[in-house]
Amino acid sequence: RENRKDYFVVGCIARMDVAKGALLLFDAFAHLAKRHSGLRLVLAGHGDASAELARRTEALGLQNQVQLLGHYDGGINLLLNTFDLYVFPSLLEGFPYSIVESMRAGCTIIATNVGGIPEAITDGKDGLLIEPGSKEAIIRAMERLLADPALCHSLGRNARLRYESELTLEKMRLRVREVFAAHRFW
């Protein structure tokens, strides 16, 4: 993470869809931004919630705290390295690659306990898992990390270590080979 003492960046790189929890994340951020003037939100991606996100940013006067990047073709790692916290509030998911990318970057992660996400993140060890569809759960998890920088740092470090030990392309390729060999698919 960059050394910034004056603000704390919450980010998400995903389709900005209602089903991805984009509006829930925005509403949680807007709630916390009232009490934490140093909070910033960066949303990269475009989707069915993009216009509403722009409307809410304007309506609440959060243009100085919210960046809506839209479709993002830049360097994902560079962007992830500007985040203090990666929040992935999806309501329904398979195994999102954005979680793997965030872990590779050593981001502190809050994600919903859906689909394959718990296979990558152990709650309280590599990140925080929350119930889907709850603005309040996002707020509670963010407040917990804002109040405990040591936990925030530890979760990010552990996410990177978990990525290195289990989620690199080579590690996943070996596991797939083992599964196929055990079931005699070849």
C-alpha positions, -999 to +999 in steps of 0.1 A: +000+000+000+011+035-007+020+056+024-009+079+028-018+092+063-046+115+052-070+090+036-081+053+035-090+039+001-118+013-003-119-002-037-137-028-059-129-040-094-159-058-109-190-054-130-209-026-113-241-046-112-268-047-085-262-085-082-225-077-075-236-056-045-223-023-061-251-002-046-248-019-012-211-011-011-218+025-022-245+029+005-222+015+032-194+038+021-218+068+021-229+060+056-193+057+069-180+088+049-202+110+071-180+101+101-147+094+084-138+123+061-106+105+051-124+076+034-123+073-004-141+049-027-128+037-060-151+016-082-137+002-114-160-015-139-193-008-157-227-024-153-264-020-147-258+000-115-233+025-130-258+053-138-273+050-103-239+051-087-231+083-106-265+098-096-260+089-059-225+103-059-238+136-072-269+137-050-249+131-019-221+155-029-194+128-027-176+137-059-144+144-038-145+110-021-158+087-048-141+078-081-162+059-107-136+047-132-161+029-154-147+002-177-110-002-167-083-012-191-053-001-169-030-021-149-050-041-123-020-046-100-012-008-100-048-001-091-050-027-064-019-013-049-037+020-043-064+003-022-062-001+015-092-024+015-108-044-013-146-050-008-164-076-030-200-076-019-215-099-046-248-115-039-242-146-060-208-158-072-187-187-086-150-184-079-142-148-087-108-141-102-109-106-087-105-122-053-074-141-064-060-109-079-066-090-047-049-118-027-019-117-050-017-080-044-018-085-006-050-065-003-071-067+029-104-081+017-140-080+028-161-104+007-195-121+009-197-157+021-211-170-013-201-194-040-164-203-040-152-172-021-149-192+012-126-216-006-101-188-010-107-168+021-109-181+057-129-156+078-107-137+102-075-151+088-071-141+051-100-116+050-134-110+065-165-129+052-199-113+055-234-123+047-246-112+013-272-084+008-264-065+039-253-029+039-250-032+077-226-062+074-203-042+051-204-012+075-196-034+105-166-051+087-153-018+074-156-002+109-138-031+124-108-027+100-108+011+103-105+007+141-078-020+139-049-012+115-029-042+129-058-066+119-060-049+085-023-054+079-024-090+091-053-100+069-036-085+038-003-103+046-021-136+052-041-132+019-008-128+000+007-159+018-024-180+010-022-169-027+014-180-028+008-213-011-024-223-029-037-201-056-009-194-081-015-208-115+010-235-111-004-246-077-040-248-092-027-266-123-011-293-100-043-297-080-064-302-112-039-328-124-041-346-090-079-346-092-079-360-127-053-386-119-072-397-088-104-401-109-085-416-138-098-391-163-066-398-183 
